[in-house]
């Protein structure tokens, strides 16, 4: 018996044989690269000074197949106490997204705004665990509004965003 909902038979192909509905799905997520450096151990553990932590983000995308895009969220964190490096951690956390029938004007905002938002909680956990495993308190990053950052960057670059009235 075919599945039917509101008169639509999902077991049969569409009348014209084309699947034109936009679809996006997360296929996989993974650690692409992870590096943790603790260059001044064990002496750094004797320091009572609170380290200053600098965190930088970068987002990269590439099409890796038909309807498949890779989004890489790169996070670099560096902690220094009294001019001495406590730790340096570099993480590239990636996700493969299947994207079909999405208009071009919506593709870039998704890849640079929404996709990193989906990956961030998992990347944050990997980073926190690496710092903890290095002998330091977990580094818990605050959530980031990647969509707003994308809109700000697009506006600064003079890129028109479809459906936006110029306000971010």
N, C-alpha and C positions, 0 to 999 in steps of 0.2 A: 504494500500500500504506500503510495507517495505521500510525503509530508505536504500538507496544505495549510496555509495560514491566510486568512482574509481573501480566499479565492486565488492565491498565487501558488502554483505548483513548483516547489523548489527542486524537484527531482528532474524536471525537464529543462532543456536549454531555452534561452530567451527566443522570442519569435524571430528576431533577425539574426540570431546566432552570435551576437556580439555581447560581451560583458563590458559595459561602459561605466559601471558604477565605480567611483573612486574608492580605493582600498589601500590601507597602510597597516603593516603588521611588523612587530619586532620578531625577527627570525632567531637571533642569537645575540648574546652579549658576553664579553670576555676581556681579560687583562691582556693587552697587546704588548705592553712593556712596563716593568716595574723596577725601580732602582732605589735603594735606600743606602745612604752613606752616613756613617757615624765616625768621622775622621779623628775626633779627639777623645775617643773612649780609651781608657776608663776615666781619665782626668775630668771630663765634662760632668760626670756624675757627682763630683765633689763641689761643683759650683752652686752657690745658693741664689745666684742672680736669676731673675725671671727672663727667659729668652724672648727676644722680639721675633715674631714670625711673619714672614712675607710669603703670600700665596698668589700665584699667577695662574690664569686659565687661558686655554686656547682651544678652539674647536676647528677640526678639519673634516672635510667630507670628500668622498670619491665614489664614483659609480663603479662597482666591481662586477656587474653582470646585468643582464636584461632585467629591468625592474628591481634591481638590488643595489642599495647604497650603503656604504660604510660611513659611520659617524664616529670620530675619535675625539674624546674629551681628554685633553692633556692638562694635568694639574701638577704644578711644581711648587713645593713648599720648602722654605729655608728658614731655619731657626738659628739665631745667634745670641749669645749671652756674653756681654763685656768684650765684644770684638772677637770672640771665639765661636766657631761654627759648632753648634750642637748636633744638628742633623740636616741632611738634604734628602728630600724624597721627590722622585719624578714618577708619575703614573700616567700611562696612556691607557684609558679604558674605552673600549669600542663596542659598537652595536651594529648589527646588520639589520637593515630595514627593507622589507619588501614594499615597494610603492608602485601602484598601478593606477592609471587613469587620473592622476592628480595634475591639474593645470600647472603649467610652468611657473606662473606667478605665485603659486602656493607652495611649490616644492622647496625653494630656498628658505622661506620662513619656517617651514617644518624642520628641515635639516639643521638649521643653525639656531633655532629657538626651542621648538618642542622636543625634538629628539634628545638634545643634551639634558633637558629637564627629566626625561624618562631615565636616562643613564646615571644622572648625578647621585641618587641615593646609594646605588651600588658601588660607584667609584668612591664615594665618601667613606663607606665602610671599609673598603680595601685599603685606602689611605690611612684611616684611623688604626686599623689593625697593624699595618706596617710600622707606624710610629710607635705603637704600644709594644710590638715585638722587638723594636730597637732599644727598649729600656726607658722610654719616655711616657708621660701621660698621653692618653689618646688625643689626637687632634681632631676635634669634631667641628667641621665646617658648617657655617650657617647655610640654609637653603639659598639658592640663587635664582633670580627671575631672568632666565636666559632669553625669553621672548622680549622683554623690555630692553635688555642689552642689545639684542639683534636690531630692534627698531631704532634705538639710539645710534647704533653704528651705521645702519642703512641711511638714516637721516643725515648723519655727518658726511657720508660718502655721496650724498645727493641721489640715492636710489629711491625711486617711487615705489611705495608698497601698495599693492592692489587692496582696495577696501579700506584704506586708511585715509583720514582727512588731514593728515599732516600733524596730528597730535600723537604724542607717545605717552 
